[in-house]
Amino acid sequence: MAIKSYENQAELLLKRYLLADPLIPYTSIVGGVLSCKMVYEITQLISTLYFKSYSSLSKIQHIEWNSRAISTIHAIFIATMSLYFVFCSDLFSDHQTASIITLQSSSLSMFSLGVSVGYFLADLGIIFWFYPSLGGSEYVIHHLLSLAAVAYAMLTGEGQLYTYMVLISEATTPGINLRWYLDTAGMKRSKAYLINGVVIFFAWLVARVLLFIYMFYHVYLHLDQVEQMHTAGQLLVFFVPSALSVMNLVWFGKIIRGLRKTLAKIIR
């Protein structure tokens, strides 16, 4: 009976306070930051116990190893939620709602974006603290643009559909991080490294090139609804994806050149 009572109290606390609509943005951001801290500590513990190469890394490599684990977990979470909201949920469906899709939101969609805001804040903090060892200006620009768009969509409820479309691109992050882990572990000439490079190429093509084209086409088809947003929201819908798509194309060019060099060495 005592256990059941505690469960009921915990459920009441969760529904009435932590997940109450007015508090969701704040609790989810704090939860996102704390989750990043927890993943960092767990990664450090597991890597020390089970990865021999971890102990031989430099201090900055230890930090990057742990922070890449955070970005991988976040990428899996937000890419999954984004795919659900964009392609599976009725929240932004033209056929299921008579409302303006650019103004649609829910408690779950706000919570998921809040967790992502917490991640971007935590990761930006790490990047700034060790700048430029963990990433140069392009990483800072990418994170600031993403943070602005995600935070705006979460706080106002505007343009969440397009925010989630852009966040699907995080699906490429686990592959990028795995490539770094393989390189750091001295497995650059392994078959796993080659396969990972090919997977990154196709994942990047779909999630960061073709999907962005689809998003711009979707905006064009729903331009009248985009115009119902505030000016700041409209700017974010047009500017942030455009800036990110340019960066994605630049990075995609580097991926293609790297893959060609790797394949050329194998053919020889």
C-alpha positions as protocol buffer text, in pm:
chain_id: "A"
residue {
  index: 1
  type: MET
  ca { x: 0 y: 0 z: 0 }
}
residue {
  index: 2
  type: ALA
  ca { x: 285 y: 237 z: 88 }
}
residue {
  index: 3
  type: ILE
  ca { x: 456 y: 175 z: -247 }
}
residue {
  index: 4
  type: LYS
  ca { x: 128 y: 235 z: -432 }
}
residue {
  index: 5
  type: SER
  ca { x: 82 y: 561 z: -241 }
}
residue {
  index: 6
  type: TYR
  ca { x: 429 y: 682 z: -340 }
}
residue {
  index: 7
  type: GLU
  ca { x: 360 y: 588 z: -704 }
}
residue {
  index: 8
  type: ASN
  ca { x: 38 y: 790 z: -702 }
}
residue {
  index: 9
  type: GLN
  ca { x: 213 y: 1089 z: -547 }
}
residue {
  index: 10
  type: ALA
  ca { x: 492 y: 1069 z: -803 }
}
residue {
  index: 11
  type: GLU
  ca { x: 243 y: 1047 z: -1089 }
}
residue {
  index: 12
  type: LEU
  ca { x: 50 y: 1345 z: -950 }
}
residue {
  index: 13
  type: LEU
  ca { x: 373 y: 1546 z: -919 }
}
residue {
  index: 14
  type: LEU
  ca { x: 469 y: 1458 z: -1275 }
}
residue {
  index: 15
  type: LYS
  ca { x: 134 y: 1552 z: -1430 }
}
residue {
  index: 16
  type: ARG
  ca { x: 46 y: 1854 z: -1216 }
}
residue {
  index: 17
  type: TYR
  ca { x: 385 y: 2021 z: -1197 }
}
residue {
  index: 18
  type: LEU
  ca { x: 671 y: 1884 z: -1407 }
}
residue {
  index: 19
  type: LEU
  ca { x: 460 y: 1823 z: -1719 }
}
residue {
  index: 20
  type: ALA
  ca { x: 205 y: 2101 z: -1670 }
}
residue {
  index: 21
  type: ASP
  ca { x: 184 y: 2298 z: -1996 }
}
residue {
  index: 22
  type: PRO
  ca { x: 321 y: 2628 z: -1857 }
}
residue {
  index: 23
  type: LEU
  ca { x: 624 y: 2452 z: -1706 }
}
residue {
  index: 24
  type: ILE
  ca { x: 710 y: 2208 z: -1985 }
}
residue {
  index: 25
  type: PRO
  ca { x: 959 y: 2442 z: -2159 }
}
residue {
  index: 26
  type: TYR
  ca { x: 1156 y: 2489 z: -1838 }
}
residue {
  index: 27
  type: THR
  ca { x: 1146 y: 2134 z: -1701 }
}
residue {
  index: 28
  type: SER
  ca { x: 1235 y: 1987 z: -2040 }
}
residue {
  index: 29
  type: ILE
  ca { x: 1534 y: 2222 z: -2085 }
}
residue {
  index: 30
  type: VAL
  ca { x: 1663 y: 2143 z: -1737 }
}
residue {
  index: 31
  type: GLY
  ca { x: 1601 y: 1773 z: -1804 }
}
residue {
  index: 32
  type: GLY
  ca { x: 1795 y: 1800 z: -2129 }
}
residue {
  index: 33
  type: VAL
  ca { x: 2095 y: 1961 z: -1959 }
}
residue {
  index: 34
  type: LEU
  ca { x: 2094 y: 1711 z: -1671 }
}
residue {
  index: 35
  type: SER
  ca { x: 2063 y: 1422 z: -1917 }
}
residue {
  index: 36
  type: CYS
  ca { x: 2372 y: 1547 z: -2098 }
}
residue {
  index: 37
  type: LYS
  ca { x: 2563 y: 1554 z: -1769 }
}
residue {
  index: 38
  type: MET
  ca { x: 2444 y: 1201 z: -1683 }
}
residue {
  index: 39
  type: VAL
  ca { x: 2542 y: 1060 z: -2025 }
}
residue {
  index: 40
  type: TYR
  ca { x: 2883 y: 1228 z: -1997 }
}
residue {
  index: 41
  type: GLU
  ca { x: 2955 y: 1066 z: -1660 }
}
residue {
  index: 42
  type: ILE
  ca { x: 2824 y: 724 z: -1764 }
}
residue {
  index: 43
  type: THR
  ca { x: 3027 y: 732 z: -2086 }
}
residue {
  index: 44
  type: GLN
  ca { x: 3340 y: 820 z: -1891 }
}
residue {
  index: 45
  type: LEU
  ca { x: 3281 y: 530 z: -1648 }
}
residue {
  index: 46
  type: ILE
  ca { x: 3202 y: 270 z: -1916 }
}
residue {
  index: 47
  type: SER
  ca { x: 3487 y: 381 z: -2143 }
}
residue {
  index: 48
  type: THR
  ca { x: 3739 y: 360 z: -1858 }
}
residue {
  index: 49
  type: LEU
  ca { x: 3631 y: 5 z: -1775 }
}
residue {
  index: 50
  type: TYR
  ca { x: 3578 y: -146 z: -2121 }
}
residue {
  index: 51
  type: PHE
  ca { x: 3780 y: 50 z: -2381 }
}
residue {
  index: 52
  type: LYS
  ca { x: 4156 y: 6 z: -2358 }
}
residue {
  index: 53
  type: SER
  ca { x: 4228 y: 289 z: -2603 }
}
residue {
  index: 54
  type: TYR
  ca { x: 4039 y: 536 z: -2381 }
}
residue {
  index: 55
  type: SER
  ca { x: 4314 y: 553 z: -2119 }
}
residue {
  index: 56
  type: SER
  ca { x: 4575 y: 646 z: -2380 }
}
residue {
  index: 57
  type: LEU
  ca { x: 4382 y: 949 z: -2504 }
}
residue {
  index: 58
  type: SER
  ca { x: 4475 y: 1306 z: -2422 }
}
residue {
  index: 59
  type: LYS
  ca { x: 4258 y: 1519 z: -2192 }
}
residue {
  index: 60
  type: ILE
  ca { x: 4087 y: 1699 z: -2480 }
}
residue {
  index: 61
  type: GLN
  ca { x: 4027 y: 1366 z: -2657 }
}
residue {
  index: 62
  type: HIS
  ca { x: 3862 y: 1232 z: -2339 }
}
residue {
  index: 63
  type: ILE
  ca { x: 3628 y: 1530 z: -2337 }
}
residue {
  index: 64
  type: GLU
  ca { x: 3546 y: 1494 z: -2707 }
}
residue {
  index: 65
  type: TRP
  ca { x: 3492 y: 1117 z: -2666 }
}
residue {
  index: 66
  type: ASN
  ca { x: 3239 y: 1180 z: -2389 }
}
residue {
  index: 67
  type: SER
  ca { x: 3070 y: 1476 z: -2558 }
}
residue {
  index: 68
  type: ARG
  ca { x: 3025 y: 1279 z: -2881 }
}
residue {
  index: 69
  type: ALA
  ca { x: 2839 y: 1015 z: -2681 }
}
residue {
  index: 70
  type: ILE
  ca { x: 2603 y: 1292 z: -2565 }
}
residue {
  index: 71
  type: SER
  ca { x: 2544 y: 1413 z: -2922 }
}
residue {
  index: 72
  type: THR
  ca { x: 2481 y: 1054 z: -3036 }
}
residue {
  index: 73
  type: ILE
  ca { x: 2215 y: 992 z: -2771 }
}
residue {
  index: 74
  type: HIS
  ca { x: 2052 y: 1326 z: -2843 }
}
residue {
  index: 75
  type: ALA
  ca { x: 2057 y: 1258 z: -3218 }
}
residue {
  index: 76
  type: ILE
  ca { x: 1886 y: 921 z: -3176 }
}
residue {
  index: 77
  type: PHE
  ca { x: 1621 y: 1075 z: -2949 }
}
residue {
  index: 78
  type: ILE
  ca { x: 1539 y: 1385 z: -3152 }
}
residue {
  index: 79
  type: ALA
  ca { x: 1560 y: 1213 z: -3492 }
}
residue {
  index: 80
  type: THR
  ca { x: 1315 y: 948 z: -3371 }
}
residue {
  index: 81
  type: MET
  ca { x: 1076 y: 1209 z: -3235 }
}
residue {
  index: 82
  type: SER
  ca { x: 1110 y: 1418 z: -3552 }
}
residue {
  index: 83
  type: LEU
  ca { x: 1032 y: 1125 z: -3780 }
}
residue {
  index: 84
  type: TYR
  ca { x: 729 y: 1047 z: -3565 }
}
residue {
  index: 85
  type: PHE
  ca { x: 591 y: 1401 z: -3572 }
}
residue {
  index: 86
  type: VAL
  ca { x: 661 y: 1463 z: -3942 }
}
residue {
  index: 87
  type: PHE
  ca { x: 553 y: 1130 z: -4092 }
}
residue {
  index: 88
  type: CYS
  ca { x: 347 y: 937 z: -3833 }
}
residue {
  index: 89
  type: SER
  ca { x: 165 y: 1180 z: -3605 }
}
residue {
  index: 90
  type: ASP
  ca { x: -159 y: 1354 z: -3703 }
}
residue {
  index: 91
  type: LEU
  ca { x: -45 y: 1674 z: -3531 }
}
residue {
  index: 92
  type: PHE
  ca { x: 81 y: 1835 z: -3853 }
}
residue {
  index: 93
  type: SER
  ca { x: -127 y: 1640 z: -4102 }
}
residue {
  index: 94
  type: ASP
  ca { x: -319 y: 1837 z: -4367 }
}
residue {
  index: 95
  type: HIS
  ca { x: -584 y: 1564 z: -4373 }
}
residue {
  index: 96
  type: GLN
  ca { x: -642 y: 1534 z: -3999 }
}
residue {
  index: 97
  type: THR
  ca { x: -661 y: 1897 z: -3890 }
}
residue {
  index: 98
  type: ALA
  ca { x: -849 y: 2199 z: -4015 }
}
residue {
  index: 99
  type: SER
  ca { x: -617 y: 2428 z: -3822 }
}
residue {
  index: 100
  type: ILE
  ca { x: -311 y: 2605 z: -3958 }
}
residue {
  index: 101
  type: ILE
  ca { x: -27 y: 2350 z: -3943 }
}
residue {
  index: 102
  type: THR
  ca { x: 239 y: 2615 z: -3883 }
}
residue {
  index: 103
  type: LEU
  ca { x: 67 y: 2702 z: -3553 }
}
residue {
  index: 104
  type: GLN
  ca { x: 12 y: 2345 z: -3432 }
}
residue {
  index: 105
  type: SER
  ca { x: 185 y: 2209 z: -3121 }
}
residue {
  index: 106
  type: SER
  ca { x: 132 y: 1969 z: -2832 }
}
residue {
  index: 107
  type: SER
  ca { x: 275 y: 1900 z: -2487 }
}
residue {
  index: 108
  type: LEU
  ca { x: 489 y: 1620 z: -2628 }
}
residue {
  index: 109
  type: SER
  ca { x: 619 y: 1830 z: -2917 }
}
residue {
  index: 110
  type: MET
  ca { x: 713 y: 2112 z: -2678 }
}
residue {
  index: 111
  type: PHE
  ca { x: 879 y: 1870 z: -2437 }
}
residue {
  index: 112
  type: SER
  ca { x: 1089 y: 1709 z: -2711 }
}
residue {
  index: 113
  type: LEU
  ca { x: 1206 y: 2047 z: -2839 }
}
residue {
  index: 114
  type: GLY
  ca { x: 1290 y: 2153 z: -2484 }
}
residue {
  index: 115
  type: VAL
  ca { x: 1515 y: 1851 z: -2438 }
}
residue {
  index: 116
  type: SER
  ca { x: 1688 y: 1947 z: -2762 }
}
residue {
  index: 117
  type: VAL
  ca { x: 1734 y: 2307 z: -2640 }
}
residue {
  index: 118
  type: GLY
  ca { x: 1894 y: 2168 z: -2325 }
}
residue {
  index: 119
  type: TYR
  ca { x: 2134 y: 1962 z: -2536 }
}
residue {
  index: 120
  type: PHE
  ca { x: 2234 y: 2255 z: -2759 }
}
residue {
  index: 121
  type: LEU
  ca { x: 2295 y: 2473 z: -2452 }
}
residue {
  index: 122
  type: ALA
  ca { x: 2511 y: 2205 z: -2287 }
}
residue {
  index: 123
  type: ASP
  ca { x: 2706 y: 2130 z: -2604 }
}
residue {
  index: 124
  type: LEU
  ca { x: 2761 y: 2499 z: -2678 }
}
residue {
  index: 125
  type: GLY
  ca { x: 2894 y: 2540 z: -2325 }
}
residue {
  index: 126
  type: ILE
  ca { x: 3147 y: 2263 z: -2382 }
}
residue {
  index: 127
  type: ILE
  ca { x: 3248 y: 2404 z: -2722 }
}
residue {
  index: 128
  type: PHE
  ca { x: 3296 y: 2756 z: -2584 }
}
residue {
  index: 129
  type: TRP
  ca { x: 3485 y: 2631 z: -2278 }
}
residue {
  index: 130
  type: PHE
  ca { x: 3741 y: 2442 z: -2486 }
}
residue {
  index: 131
  type: TYR
  ca { x: 3723 y: 2658 z: -2802 }
}
residue {
  index: 132
  type: PRO
  ca { x: 3848 y: 2587 z: -3062 }
}
residue {
  index: 133
  type: SER
  ca { x: 3966 y: 2237 z: -2966 }
}
residue {
  index: 134
  type: LEU
  ca { x: 3619 y: 2078 z: -3001 }
}
residue {
  index: 135
  type: GLY
  ca { x: 3506 y: 2271 z: -3307 }
}
residue {
  index: 136
  type: GLY
  ca { x: 3562 y: 2598 z: -3487 }
}
residue {
  index: 137
  type: SER
  ca { x: 3331 y: 2879 z: -3590 }
}
residue {
  index: 138
  type: GLU
  ca { x: 3120 y: 2656 z: -3818 }
}
residue {
  index: 139
  type: TYR
  ca { x: 3014 y: 2444 z: -3520 }
}
residue {
  index: 140
  type: VAL
  ca { x: 2929 y: 2753 z: -3317 }
}
residue {
  index: 141
  type: ILE
  ca { x: 2722 y: 2899 z: -3603 }
}
residue {
  index: 142
  type: HIS
  ca { x: 2544 y: 2565 z: -3657 }
}
residue {
  index: 143
  type: HIS
  ca { x: 2455 y: 2532 z: -3288 }
}
residue {
  index: 144
  type: LEU
  ca { x: 2347 y: 2895 z: -3247 }
}
residue {
  index: 145
  type: LEU
  ca { x: 2118 y: 2877 z: -3552 }
}
residue {
  index: 146
  type: SER
  ca { x: 1972 y: 2546 z: -3435 }
}
residue {
  index: 147
  type: LEU
  ca { x: 1927 y: 2674 z: -3079 }
}
residue {
  index: 148
  type: ALA
  ca { x: 1747 y: 2990 z: -3197 }
}
residue {
  index: 149
  type: ALA
  ca { x: 1508 y: 2799 z: -3423 }
}
residue {
  index: 150
  type: VAL
  ca { x: 1432 y: 2521 z: -3175 }
}
residue {
  index: 151
  type: ALA
  ca { x: 1386 y: 2757 z: -2880 }
}
residue {
  index: 152
  type: TYR
  ca { x: 1154 y: 2985 z: -3079 }
}
residue {
  index: 153
  type: ALA
  ca { x: 940 y: 2693 z: -3198 }
}
residue {
  index: 154
  type: MET
  ca { x: 918 y: 2556 z: -2845 }
}
residue {
  index: 155
  type: LEU
  ca { x: 831 y: 2885 z: -2672 }
}
residue {
  index: 156
  type: THR
  ca { x: 583 y: 3016 z: -2933 }
}
residue {
  index: 157
  type: GLY
  ca { x: 444 y: 2693 z: -3078 }
}
residue {
  index: 158
  type: GLU
  ca { x: 505 y: 2832 z: -3428 }
}
residue {
  index: 159
  type: GLY
  ca { x: 669 y: 2643 z: -3711 }
}
residue {
  index: 160
  type: GLN
  ca { x: 727 y: 2324 z: -3514 }
}
residue {
  index: 161
  type: LEU
  ca { x: 665 y: 2111 z: -3824 }
}
residue {
  index: 162
  type: TYR
  ca { x: 956 y: 2269 z: -4011 }
}
residue {
  index: 163
  type: THR
  ca { x: 1173 y: 2261 z: -3701 }
}
residue {
  index: 164
  type: TYR
  ca { x: 1120 y: 1887 z: -3677 }
}
residue {
  index: 165
  type: MET
  ca { x: 1189 y: 1846 z: -4050 }
}
residue {
  index: 166
  type: VAL
  ca { x: 1527 y: 2011 z: -4001 }
}
residue {
  index: 167
  type: LEU
  ca { x: 1598 y: 1807 z: -3686 }
}
residue {
  index: 168
  type: ILE
  ca { x: 1559 y: 1483 z: -3881 }
}
residue {
  index: 169
  type: SER
  ca { x: 1904 y: 1569 z: -4017 }
}
residue {
  index: 170
  type: GLU
  ca { x: 2042 y: 1474 z: -3674 }
}
residue {
  index: 171
  type: ALA
  ca { x: 2005 y: 1113 z: -3793 }
}
residue {
  index: 172
  type: THR
  ca { x: 2346 y: 1155 z: -3959 }
}
residue {
  index: 173
  type: THR
  ca { x: 2520 y: 1240 z: -3629 }
}
residue {
  index: 174
  type: PRO
  ca { x: 2569 y: 882 z: -3494 }
}
residue {
  index: 175
  type: GLY
  ca { x: 2752 y: 786 z: -3815 }
}
residue {
  index: 176
  type: ILE
  ca { x: 2974 y: 1094 z: -3800 }
}
residue {
  index: 177
  type: ASN
  ca { x: 3059 y: 1023 z: -3436 }
}
residue {
  index: 178
  type: LEU
  ca { x: 3126 y: 656 z: -3507 }
}
residue {
  index: 179
  type: ARG
  ca { x: 3371 y: 763 z: -3777 }
}
residue {
  index: 180
  type: TRP
  ca { x: 3557 y: 975 z: -3522 }
}
residue {
  index: 181
  type: TYR
  ca { x: 3564 y: 686 z: -3272 }
}
residue {
  index: 182
  type: LEU
  ca { x: 3702 y: 447 z: -3533 }
}
residue {
  index: 183
  type: ASP
  ca { x: 3968 y: 698 z: -3636 }
}
residue {
  index: 184
  type: THR
  ca { x: 4066 y: 766 z: -3275 }
}
residue {
  index: 185
  type: ALA
  ca { x: 4086 y: 392 z: -3204 }
}
residue {
  index: 186
  type: GLY
  ca { x: 4328 y: 347 z: -3497 }
}
residue {
  index: 187
  type: MET
  ca { x: 4079 y: 169 z: -3723 }
}
residue {
  index: 188
  type: LYS
  ca { x: 4093 y: 408 z: -4016 }
}
residue {
  index: 189
  type: ARG
  ca { x: 4196 y: 130 z: -4255 }
}
residue {
  index: 190
  type: SER
  ca { x: 3934 y: -117 z: -4135 }
}
residue {
  index: 191
  type: LYS
  ca { x: 3633 y: -241 z: -4333 }
}
residue {
  index: 192
  type: ALA
  ca { x: 3406 y: -91 z: -4067 }
}
residue {
  index: 193
  type: TYR
  ca { x: 3550 y: 253 z: -4141 }
}
residue {
  index: 194
  type: LEU
  ca { x: 3481 y: 213 z: -4514 }
}
residue {
  index: 195
  type: ILE
  ca { x: 3125 y: 89 z: -4459 }
}
residue {
  index: 196
  type: ASN
  ca { x: 3064 y: 374 z: -4218 }
}
residue {
  index: 197
  type: GLY
  ca { x: 3179 y: 623 z: -4483 }
}
residue {
  index: 198
  type: VAL
  ca { x: 2938 y: 483 z: -4741 }
}
residue {
  index: 199
  type: VAL
  ca { x: 2650 y: 489 z: -4491 }
}
residue {
  index: 200
  type: ILE
  ca { x: 2730 y: 851 z: -4402 }
}
residue {
  index: 201
  type: PHE
  ca { x: 2724 y: 946 z: -4771 }
}
residue {
  index: 202
  type: PHE
  ca { x: 2373 y: 806 z: -4830 }
}
residue {
  index: 203
  type: ALA
  ca { x: 2239 y: 921 z: -4492 }
}
residue {
  index: 204
  type: TRP
  ca { x: 2367 y: 1272 z: -4556 }
}
residue {
  index: 205
  type: LEU
  ca { x: 2223 y: 1275 z: -4906 }
}
residue {
  index: 206
  type: VAL
  ca { x: 1878 y: 1179 z: -4779 }
}
residue {
  index: 207
  type: ALA
  ca { x: 1861 y: 1364 z: -4444 }
}
residue {
  index: 208
  type: ARG
  ca { x: 2058 y: 1680 z: -4518 }
}
residue {
  index: 209
  type: VAL
  ca { x: 2012 y: 1735 z: -4892 }
}
residue {
  index: 210
  type: LEU
  ca { x: 1695 y: 1572 z: -5027 }
}
residue {
  index: 211
  type: LEU
  ca { x: 1495 y: 1629 z: -4708 }
}
residue {
  index: 212
  type: PHE
  ca { x: 1580 y: 1999 z: -4712 }
}
residue {
  index: 213
  type: ILE
  ca { x: 1460 y: 2020 z: -5073 }
}
residue {
  index: 214
  type: TYR
  ca { x: 1136 y: 1854 z: -4964 }
}
residue {
  index: 215
  type: MET
  ca { x: 1103 y: 2099 z: -4676 }
}
residue {
  index: 216
  type: PHE
  ca { x: 1145 y: 2403 z: -4902 }
}
residue {
  index: 217
  type: TYR
  ca { x: 885 y: 2254 z: -5138 }
}
residue {
  index: 218
  type: HIS
  ca { x: 649 y: 2200 z: -4843 }
}
residue {
  index: 219
  type: VAL
  ca { x: 697 y: 2562 z: -4735 }
}
residue {
  index: 220
  type: TYR
  ca { x: 615 y: 2673 z: -5090 }
}
residue {
  index: 221
  type: LEU
  ca { x: 292 y: 2470 z: -5090 }
}
residue {
  index: 222
  type: HIS
  ca { x: 190 y: 2611 z: -4750 }
}
residue {
  index: 223
  type: LEU
  ca { x: 317 y: 2965 z: -4798 }
}
residue {
  index: 224
  type: ASP
  ca { x: -20 y: 3111 z: -4701 }
}
residue {
  index: 225
  type: GLN
  ca { x: 2 y: 2934 z: -4365 }
}
residue {
  index: 226
  type: VAL
  ca { x: 364 y: 3034 z: -4312 }
}
residue {
  index: 227
  type: GLU
  ca { x: 251 y: 3395 z: -4356 }
}
residue {
  index: 228
  type: GLN
  ca { x: 21 y: 3350 z: -4057 }
}
residue {
  index: 229
  type: MET
  ca { x: 329 y: 3327 z: -3834 }
}
residue {
  index: 230
  type: HIS
  ca { x: 495 y: 3626 z: -3670 }
}
residue {
  index: 231
  type: THR
  ca { x: 772 y: 3798 z: -3866 }
}
residue {
  index: 232
  type: ALA
  ca { x: 1043 y: 3641 z: -3648 }
}
residue {
  index: 233
  type: GLY
  ca { x: 898 y: 3296 z: -3713 }
}
residue {
  index: 234
  type: GLN
  ca { x: 886 y: 3355 z: -4087 }
}
residue {
  index: 235
  type: LEU
  ca { x: 1249 y: 3468 z: -4086 }
}
residue {
  index: 236
  type: LEU
  ca { x: 1352 y: 3155 z: -3899 }
}
residue {
  index: 237
  type: VAL
  ca { x: 1158 y: 2930 z: -4140 }
}
residue {
  index: 238
  type: PHE
  ca { x: 1335 y: 3082 z: -4439 }
}
residue {
  index: 239
  type: PHE
  ca { x: 1675 y: 3187 z: -4303 }
}
residue {
  index: 240
  type: VAL
  ca { x: 1783 y: 2907 z: -4068 }
}
residue {
  index: 241
  type: PRO
  ca { x: 1712 y: 2612 z: -4306 }
}
residue {
  index: 242
  type: SER
  ca { x: 1873 y: 2808 z: -4592 }
}
residue {
  index: 243
  type: ALA
  ca { x: 2190 y: 2874 z: -4392 }
}
residue {
  index: 244
  type: LEU
  ca { x: 2203 y: 2514 z: -4266 }
}
residue {
  index: 245
  type: SER
  ca { x: 2147 y: 2376 z: -4618 }
}
residue {
  index: 246
  type: VAL
  ca { x: 2447 y: 2575 z: -4746 }
}
residue {
  index: 247
  type: MET
  ca { x: 2661 y: 2434 z: -4463 }
}
residue {
  index: 248
  type: ASN
  ca { x: 2526 y: 2085 z: -4534 }
}
residue {
  index: 249
  type: LEU
  ca { x: 2624 y: 2113 z: -4902 }
}
residue {
  index: 250
  type: VAL
  ca { x: 2975 y: 2230 z: -4810 }
}
residue {
  index: 251
  type: TRP
  ca { x: 3018 y: 1939 z: -4568 }
}
residue {
  index: 252
  type: PHE
  ca { x: 2865 y: 1701 z: -4825 }
}
residue {
  index: 253
  type: GLY
  ca { x: 3134 y: 1805 z: -5072 }
}
residue {
  index: 254
  type: LYS
  ca { x: 3398 y: 1715 z: -4811 }
}
residue {
  index: 255
  type: ILE
  ca { x: 3230 y: 1377 z: -4752 }
}
residue {
  index: 256
  type: ILE
  ca { x: 3232 y: 1302 z: -5124 }
}
residue {
  index: 257
  type: ARG
  ca { x: 3601 y: 1394 z: -5156 }
}
residue {
  index: 258
  type: GLY
  ca { x: 3692 y: 1184 z: -4852 }
}
residue {
  index: 259
  type: LEU
  ca { x: 3496 y: 884 z: -4979 }
}
residue {
  index: 260
  type: ARG
  ca { x: 3655 y: 910 z: -5324 }
}
residue {
  index: 261
  type: LYS
  ca { x: 4004 y: 911 z: -5169 }
}
residue {
  index: 262
  type: THR
  ca { x: 3923 y: 607 z: -4956 }
}
residue {
  index: 263
  type: LEU
  ca { x: 3776 y: 413 z: -5250 }
}
residue {
  index: 264
  type: ALA
  ca { x: 4073 y: 510 z: -5470 }
}
residue {
  index: 265
  type: LYS
  ca { x: 4316 y: 358 z: -5219 }
}
residue {
  index: 266
  type: ILE
  ca { x: 4117 y: 33 z: -5211 }
}
residue {
  index: 267
  type: ILE
  ca { x: 4098 y: 6 z: -5591 }
}
residue {
  index: 268
  type: ARG
  ca { x: 4476 y: 48 z: -5614 }
}
